[in-house]
Amino acid sequence: MVVIPTYVFAAATVEVKVDDDEFISRTVSTSVGSSVHWSRAAGSDGDHNIRQNGDHNIRQNNGIFASGAPTDGPINFTKTFSAGTFAYQCDVHGSSMSGTVKVKPKISAAPPGRPFTVTWASASTDTGAAFDVRYKVGSGTYRTWKNNTSALKGVFGTGGSPVNVRSGKNYTFQGRSQTSNTAVSGWSPVSSFKA
C-alpha cells in the first residue's frame, strides 16, 4: 500500500494592531485568500474602529467592511481578502488614523504562448461578491476582461478570448471587489505574466 500525503495550506493572516491614534502596520500587502486581523494593542485607549472607506473616485460608497461602532473595549476583527486596494480608517480619527490593504490577483504558470489562469478571489473571500478584472498587453491601455462577475478566477486566452496569448508578450492584470453598486474597492496592484 502506497500512502500519498495530502497537504492543506492555510492562507496567511497578517496582524494589524489598533493603537492610540494609529494602526501599526499601516500598509499591508497580501495575497488573494489571505486574511488581515485587527486587534487592540496592549495598553491603548480611546474609541476606535475599522471602516473601509472605498474609492470615492469611482463610486460614492459606505465601504465594503466595518468592525462596528467605535469602542474603547476589545477589538478583534478579521477579513479575508479578494483582489483590490482597500483604504480604511477609524471613524473617530478619520484620515489621521488610516491604513491600506493591497491585494493583487494571482497568476498561474503556463507553457509559453498558452492560456493561463488568473485568480482574483477565493471561496473564503468576504470582501466582495462581484469583481471587475482588467488587463493590458505590453504597454497598451487597460481593457475590461470581466465586469461584475461572481466567478473567482478565469482562464485568460482560452479560444482566443479575450485575446490570443502570444509567446514573449507581457500581460498585466488588476482586479477590484464590490458588494453592490455603492461599495467598491480601488484597483489592485498589478500582477504581470510573460507568456
Backbone bond lengths (Angstrom), bond angles and torsions (degrees), N, CA, C in turn:
res aa  C-N    CA-C-N  psi(-1)  N-CA   C-N-CA  omega(-1)  CA-C   N-CA-C  phi
1 M - - - 1.446 - - 1.527 108.81 -
2 V 1.313 115.92 129.66 1.456 121.85 178.42 1.521 108.16 -102.79
3 V 1.314 116.02 128.51 1.458 120.59 178.45 1.522 107.95 -104.25
4 I 1.316 115.20 123.30 1.460 120.63 177.89 1.519 107.37 -105.49
5 P 1.334 116.77 118.34 1.462 118.32 -178.13 1.527 111.68 -67.50
6 T 1.308 115.39 145.85 1.453 122.14 175.34 1.514 107.68 -109.26
7 Y 1.317 115.88 129.75 1.450 120.56 -179.73 1.515 109.49 -111.70
8 V 1.308 116.06 133.23 1.453 121.54 174.02 1.520 106.21 -116.01
9 F 1.312 115.54 119.23 1.452 119.98 -178.99 1.516 109.16 -98.22
10 A 1.305 116.01 120.23 1.459 120.51 177.87 1.522 108.91 -79.63
11 A 1.313 115.77 140.92 1.456 120.08 176.16 1.525 108.54 -67.71
12 A 1.305 115.63 151.41 1.462 121.38 -178.34 1.529 110.85 -71.26
13 T 1.328 115.38 151.70 1.462 121.68 172.09 1.520 107.88 -121.15
14 V 1.324 115.82 126.07 1.458 122.60 178.83 1.522 107.55 -100.26
15 E 1.328 116.79 134.62 1.463 122.10 -178.81 1.529 110.83 -97.29
16 V 1.331 116.23 133.64 1.465 122.71 173.37 1.523 107.05 -125.45
17 K 1.323 116.70 126.56 1.467 121.49 179.02 1.525 109.96 -93.09
18 V 1.332 115.64 136.30 1.460 122.67 175.17 1.523 105.68 -95.98
19 D 1.328 116.30 107.81 1.463 121.36 -175.65 1.525 109.01 -111.18
20 D 1.335 116.55 -174.10 1.461 121.00 178.78 1.525 109.21 -62.57
21 D 1.311 116.47 104.37 1.463 123.89 174.43 1.523 114.98 63.49
22 E 1.346 118.60 23.98 1.462 120.70 175.45 1.525 110.75 -159.49
23 F 1.331 114.62 155.23 1.457 121.72 170.00 1.518 106.41 -99.71
24 I 1.329 117.45 127.05 1.460 121.09 178.10 1.523 106.78 -91.50
25 S 1.307 116.24 120.72 1.466 128.48 -163.52 1.521 106.33 84.68
26 R 1.313 114.80 63.36 1.462 123.06 -174.15 1.528 112.78 -62.46
27 T 1.334 117.14 -40.93 1.461 121.40 177.37 1.518 108.46 -116.77
28 V 1.330 115.57 125.82 1.458 122.41 -177.25 1.521 108.33 -121.56
29 S 1.333 116.88 130.96 1.462 122.18 172.13 1.517 107.27 -113.57
30 T 1.334 116.47 127.75 1.455 120.97 -177.50 1.520 109.12 -145.59
31 S 1.316 117.21 -177.11 1.460 120.68 -175.95 1.522 111.38 -111.43
32 V 1.322 115.41 161.56 1.460 122.62 177.89 1.529 109.30 -52.88
33 G 1.332 116.79 131.35 1.460 122.20 179.10 1.514 114.44 90.12
34 S 1.338 117.27 -8.34 1.464 120.83 176.79 1.520 109.38 -84.91
35 S 1.331 115.27 160.41 1.460 120.81 -177.42 1.521 111.15 -113.79
36 V 1.328 114.65 155.84 1.461 122.05 169.97 1.519 106.17 -120.43
37 H 1.339 115.31 131.12 1.461 121.77 -179.63 1.523 108.43 -117.39
38 W 1.337 116.44 121.41 1.452 122.40 176.20 1.527 108.29 -100.82
39 S 1.336 116.86 134.75 1.462 121.25 175.55 1.522 108.90 -144.99
40 R 1.330 115.01 152.92 1.462 119.89 -179.52 1.521 109.49 -69.63
41 A 1.338 115.62 132.87 1.462 121.44 177.01 1.527 109.22 -70.20
42 A 1.321 116.42 144.49 1.466 121.32 178.80 1.527 109.94 -57.26
43 G 1.319 116.41 132.53 1.456 121.84 176.09 1.520 115.37 83.67
44 S 1.328 118.47 -2.71 1.470 118.96 179.93 1.523 109.83 -80.94
45 D 1.315 115.43 157.27 1.460 119.26 178.06 1.524 109.08 -139.68
46 G 1.307 116.73 -174.58 1.460 121.61 -178.25 1.517 111.34 88.97
47 D 1.330 115.14 162.05 1.459 121.51 178.95 1.524 109.79 -83.95
48 H 1.349 115.88 130.53 1.466 121.58 179.32 1.523 109.67 -145.07
49 N 1.326 115.55 159.38 1.460 123.25 169.11 1.520 108.19 -156.41
50 I 1.334 116.41 -177.92 1.459 122.90 179.16 1.520 106.79 -128.14
51 R 1.339 117.29 124.47 1.466 121.34 176.83 1.520 109.03 -138.75
52 Q 1.342 116.10 124.86 1.461 120.86 175.08 1.518 106.79 -70.61
53 N 1.335 116.07 125.79 1.456 119.23 -174.11 1.511 114.13 -103.38
54 G 1.311 118.37 9.24 1.451 121.95 168.28 1.506 115.46 71.20
55 D 1.306 114.65 -179.05 1.455 123.02 177.75 1.516 106.85 -111.86
56 H 1.310 116.41 95.04 1.459 121.17 -173.95 1.524 112.59 -70.89
57 N 1.344 118.09 -9.00 1.460 120.04 174.89 1.523 111.13 -75.65
58 I 1.329 117.58 -18.75 1.461 121.39 -177.81 1.520 110.46 -98.45
59 R 1.303 117.15 -59.28 1.463 122.98 179.51 1.520 107.75 -147.77
60 Q 1.303 117.12 142.78 1.462 120.12 173.13 1.524 107.14 -67.29
61 N 1.317 118.08 133.31 1.460 118.32 179.84 1.513 111.52 -153.12
62 N 1.316 114.66 166.01 1.456 121.83 179.62 1.516 112.25 -99.92
63 G 1.305 117.99 5.88 1.447 121.59 176.02 1.514 113.90 100.18
64 I 1.325 114.36 155.67 1.460 122.10 -179.82 1.520 110.82 -86.94
65 F 1.340 117.69 -29.74 1.463 119.16 -179.46 1.516 111.04 -144.15
66 A 1.335 114.99 153.91 1.462 122.38 175.98 1.519 108.32 -153.57
67 S 1.325 115.71 143.78 1.464 120.71 -179.08 1.520 112.69 -83.92
68 G 1.323 116.80 -7.25 1.462 120.93 -177.29 1.515 110.22 117.25
69 A 1.314 115.98 -168.68 1.465 121.38 -179.19 1.528 110.13 -67.92
70 P 1.341 117.30 151.43 1.466 119.64 175.45 1.533 110.73 -55.24
71 T 1.338 115.57 141.83 1.461 121.15 -177.10 1.521 110.49 -142.62
72 D 1.332 115.94 152.44 1.466 119.93 171.76 1.529 109.71 -99.17
73 G 1.335 116.22 6.41 1.459 122.07 178.80 1.521 111.94 -93.89
74 P 1.327 116.71 -164.86 1.464 121.30 -178.86 1.528 111.78 -61.84
75 I 1.315 115.91 146.43 1.463 122.49 172.71 1.520 106.56 -122.92
76 N 1.328 115.81 124.08 1.453 122.93 -179.70 1.527 106.00 -144.59
77 F 1.341 117.60 91.34 1.458 122.95 -169.13 1.522 109.30 -134.37
78 T 1.345 117.10 129.23 1.465 122.07 -178.00 1.515 110.43 -132.31
79 K 1.337 116.65 139.67 1.460 123.44 173.69 1.519 108.66 -131.42
80 T 1.334 116.71 144.25 1.460 123.22 176.18 1.523 107.30 -107.68
81 F 1.339 116.62 125.40 1.457 121.37 -163.01 1.521 116.19 -99.80
82 S 1.337 113.26 145.25 1.456 125.19 167.32 1.529 106.87 -102.97
83 A 1.337 117.22 175.93 1.465 120.98 -177.71 1.527 111.20 -63.86
84 G 1.326 115.43 141.03 1.459 121.74 177.39 1.513 110.51 152.55
85 T 1.318 115.33 175.69 1.457 122.50 171.45 1.517 106.20 -116.59
86 F 1.320 116.02 119.31 1.456 122.82 -172.12 1.525 109.47 -114.00
87 A 1.329 116.70 98.07 1.461 121.39 175.01 1.523 107.45 -79.16
88 Y 1.334 116.99 138.32 1.462 120.24 179.60 1.519 109.34 -141.59
89 Q 1.330 115.40 165.13 1.462 120.56 179.56 1.515 110.02 -157.87
90 C 1.313 115.23 170.72 1.461 123.24 171.78 1.524 106.99 -87.75
91 D 1.340 117.77 132.50 1.468 120.65 179.98 1.525 112.31 -60.89
92 V 1.330 117.86 -33.87 1.464 121.19 -177.55 1.529 110.91 -71.56
93 H 1.335 117.65 -40.61 1.461 121.74 -171.40 1.526 114.37 -104.05
94 G 1.321 118.17 -9.77 1.464 121.49 176.94 1.519 113.08 59.30
95 S 1.327 116.14 -141.93 1.465 120.87 -173.65 1.526 113.34 -66.56
96 S 1.340 118.39 -16.43 1.468 119.10 177.28 1.533 111.58 -74.68
97 M 1.338 117.56 -14.44 1.465 122.45 174.74 1.524 106.54 -131.06
98 S 1.339 115.02 84.24 1.460 120.09 -173.46 1.523 110.49 -138.24
99 G 1.317 115.15 168.17 1.454 121.28 178.37 1.515 110.29 -158.64
100 T 1.329 115.80 178.39 1.462 121.65 -178.80 1.518 109.59 -143.91
101 V 1.335 116.11 137.25 1.463 122.42 170.80 1.522 106.55 -111.54
102 K 1.344 116.72 123.84 1.463 122.61 -178.53 1.521 109.13 -114.50
103 V 1.340 115.52 124.52 1.465 121.08 -175.96 1.523 108.62 -132.55
104 K 1.342 116.93 115.32 1.459 118.84 179.85 1.525 111.01 -97.87
105 P 1.346 117.07 154.61 1.465 120.34 178.15 1.526 111.00 -63.26
106 K 1.344 116.14 155.69 1.465 122.12 175.08 1.522 108.34 -97.32
107 I 1.330 116.31 142.20 1.459 121.30 177.10 1.521 107.90 -123.29
108 S 1.341 116.07 128.60 1.462 119.93 179.24 1.522 109.83 -84.98
109 A 1.314 115.38 152.51 1.462 120.79 178.15 1.525 109.56 -72.38
110 A 1.320 115.47 150.71 1.464 121.59 177.20 1.522 107.83 -149.69
111 P 1.327 117.77 156.89 1.471 119.27 175.31 1.532 110.11 -59.84
112 P 1.346 118.50 149.79 1.465 121.11 -179.88 1.527 112.04 -51.55
113 G 1.341 115.14 134.33 1.452 120.94 176.83 1.517 115.04 77.76
114 R 1.328 118.02 9.22 1.465 121.69 -176.98 1.529 110.62 -110.58
115 P 1.342 117.68 156.06 1.469 120.43 174.75 1.529 111.02 -57.75
116 F 1.329 116.78 153.33 1.463 122.32 -179.73 1.521 109.17 -141.47
117 T 1.336 115.84 161.31 1.463 121.41 -175.84 1.521 110.80 -97.85
118 V 1.335 115.32 134.82 1.464 123.21 174.79 1.524 106.37 -115.56
119 T 1.348 116.64 127.07 1.466 122.36 -179.44 1.520 108.79 -113.81
120 W 1.329 117.24 125.17 1.468 121.66 -178.64 1.525 112.50 -115.72
121 A 1.326 118.70 -6.11 1.468 121.98 177.69 1.522 108.28 -157.31
122 S 1.341 115.97 166.70 1.461 121.26 176.26 1.523 108.53 -125.53
123 A 1.319 116.02 169.78 1.469 120.40 179.70 1.525 111.59 -62.57
124 S 1.338 117.61 -24.12 1.467 120.66 -178.66 1.528 113.16 -93.44
125 T 1.324 117.67 -0.04 1.465 122.09 179.95 1.525 110.85 -58.56
126 D 1.341 116.66 133.04 1.470 119.69 173.41 1.534 111.08 -128.69
127 T 1.337 115.76 28.85 1.465 120.55 176.79 1.527 111.30 -117.65
128 G 1.308 116.63 27.71 1.456 120.55 176.57 1.510 111.19 162.31
129 A 1.330 114.83 149.98 1.459 121.46 176.75 1.519 110.65 -118.10
130 A 1.323 116.23 -10.63 1.464 122.25 177.52 1.526 107.41 -139.60
131 F 1.335 115.53 152.47 1.460 119.84 -170.92 1.525 110.70 -140.84
132 D 1.327 114.87 147.73 1.460 122.41 171.97 1.523 106.62 -114.43
133 V 1.332 116.85 138.01 1.461 121.53 178.64 1.524 107.51 -133.62
134 R 1.327 115.57 131.66 1.458 119.96 176.86 1.522 109.49 -125.25
135 Y 1.338 115.30 160.58 1.460 120.98 -177.00 1.520 109.59 -142.76
136 K 1.323 114.85 162.10 1.455 120.54 167.65 1.517 108.10 -144.04
137 V 1.317 114.77 152.61 1.457 121.94 178.72 1.521 107.07 -106.63
138 G 1.345 116.28 124.95 1.463 120.48 -178.27 1.516 110.61 60.14
139 S 1.330 116.62 -133.12 1.467 120.84 -179.80 1.527 111.66 -97.48
140 G 1.336 117.01 16.98 1.464 121.60 -179.71 1.520 112.52 -66.65
141 T 1.312 116.12 -172.83 1.463 121.68 179.97 1.530 109.72 -91.81
142 Y 1.333 115.16 155.97 1.460 119.90 178.18 1.523 110.42 -68.05
143 R 1.339 114.51 142.35 1.459 122.89 174.89 1.520 108.18 -128.95
144 T 1.316 116.54 148.58 1.460 121.23 177.97 1.517 109.57 -72.20
145 W 1.343 116.32 130.22 1.461 121.25 172.90 1.526 109.22 -104.20
146 K 1.325 117.23 -51.10 1.466 122.66 179.00 1.519 107.85 -126.43
147 N 1.322 116.71 136.53 1.457 120.84 179.24 1.525 108.87 -130.55
148 N 1.333 115.97 121.72 1.459 121.89 177.43 1.533 112.11 55.03
149 T 1.334 116.43 41.37 1.463 121.03 -179.14 1.525 110.70 -90.95
150 S 1.323 116.25 146.96 1.465 120.41 174.22 1.531 110.86 -94.25
151 A 1.344 117.43 -5.54 1.469 121.03 176.99 1.526 109.36 -64.40
152 L 1.330 117.01 149.70 1.461 122.37 -178.84 1.523 112.58 -93.43
153 K 1.335 116.65 -17.97 1.458 122.02 -179.01 1.518 108.69 -160.36
154 G 1.332 115.82 170.52 1.451 120.27 177.97 1.514 110.09 -154.29
155 V 1.334 116.05 157.68 1.459 121.57 176.77 1.523 107.32 -97.12
156 F 1.320 115.84 116.69 1.459 122.41 -176.75 1.520 109.68 -86.29
157 G 1.330 116.48 123.82 1.458 121.30 175.91 1.511 115.23 99.09
158 T 1.339 119.22 -2.50 1.459 120.83 178.83 1.524 109.21 -64.10
159 G 1.320 116.49 125.99 1.462 120.91 -179.55 1.520 112.86 61.27
160 G 1.342 117.00 24.23 1.462 120.81 179.73 1.514 113.74 77.57
161 S 1.332 117.49 13.77 1.459 120.71 -177.20 1.524 110.93 -106.87
162 P 1.305 120.55 128.05 1.459 126.33 -3.93 1.531 113.12 -78.85
163 V 1.342 117.49 -15.18 1.468 122.02 176.45 1.524 108.17 -142.08
164 N 1.322 116.76 163.43 1.461 120.64 171.38 1.520 108.17 -76.67
165 V 1.332 117.13 128.29 1.462 121.46 177.84 1.520 107.78 -75.24
166 R 1.336 115.79 129.31 1.461 120.66 -178.07 1.520 110.28 -117.61
167 S 1.309 115.59 135.19 1.456 122.14 178.30 1.526 109.97 -58.02
168 G 1.351 116.00 136.43 1.457 121.47 178.03 1.518 114.47 89.19
169 K 1.331 118.17 -10.95 1.470 121.75 179.37 1.524 110.00 -87.77
170 N 1.338 115.93 148.67 1.456 122.04 177.31 1.533 108.86 -101.12
171 Y 1.340 116.79 130.67 1.460 123.22 179.96 1.525 108.03 -116.89
172 T 1.331 116.74 129.11 1.461 122.66 -176.83 1.523 109.01 -119.31
173 F 1.351 116.27 138.70 1.461 121.97 -176.19 1.523 111.14 -129.82
174 Q 1.332 115.42 149.13 1.458 123.57 169.16 1.522 107.60 -138.07
175 G 1.335 115.88 148.71 1.455 120.94 176.72 1.511 110.14 -131.04
176 R 1.313 115.68 160.18 1.462 121.08 171.40 1.516 108.12 -144.92
177 S 1.319 115.05 155.68 1.460 122.50 -173.03 1.516 109.70 -114.89
178 Q 1.338 115.27 150.70 1.457 119.47 178.77 1.521 110.33 -148.50
179 T 1.324 114.84 152.00 1.457 120.21 175.45 1.518 110.51 -105.63
180 S 1.311 117.04 -23.68 1.465 123.21 178.01 1.519 106.74 -166.43
181 N 1.323 117.22 -173.63 1.462 119.47 178.33 1.520 112.79 -66.34
182 T 1.327 118.11 -14.48 1.460 119.30 -176.80 1.517 114.33 -110.64
183 A 1.322 119.31 0.07 1.467 121.14 178.95 1.521 109.16 -130.88
184 V 1.328 116.01 108.43 1.463 120.97 -175.27 1.527 109.49 -142.30
185 S 1.333 116.13 145.19 1.464 120.45 174.87 1.526 108.74 -82.16
186 G 1.328 115.97 174.19 1.459 120.11 168.56 1.523 108.72 -80.20
187 W 1.333 116.82 171.02 1.463 120.65 176.74 1.528 109.71 -65.34
188 S 1.310 116.06 145.05 1.465 122.40 -179.98 1.521 110.83 -70.80
189 P 1.338 116.14 165.34 1.465 118.71 165.15 1.533 108.05 -60.69
190 V 1.312 117.54 160.31 1.467 120.70 -176.16 1.527 112.07 -79.36
191 S 1.329 114.31 148.41 1.465 123.31 167.28 1.514 105.85 -120.56
192 S 1.329 116.29 134.11 1.462 120.23 -177.69 1.516 111.01 -123.69
193 F 1.331 114.82 152.89 1.457 122.14 179.64 1.520 108.31 -142.61
194 K 1.338 116.58 128.88 1.461 120.58 175.40 1.515 107.81 -100.96
195 A 1.328 115.29 116.32 1.468 121.05 -176.75 1.517 111.20 -76.19
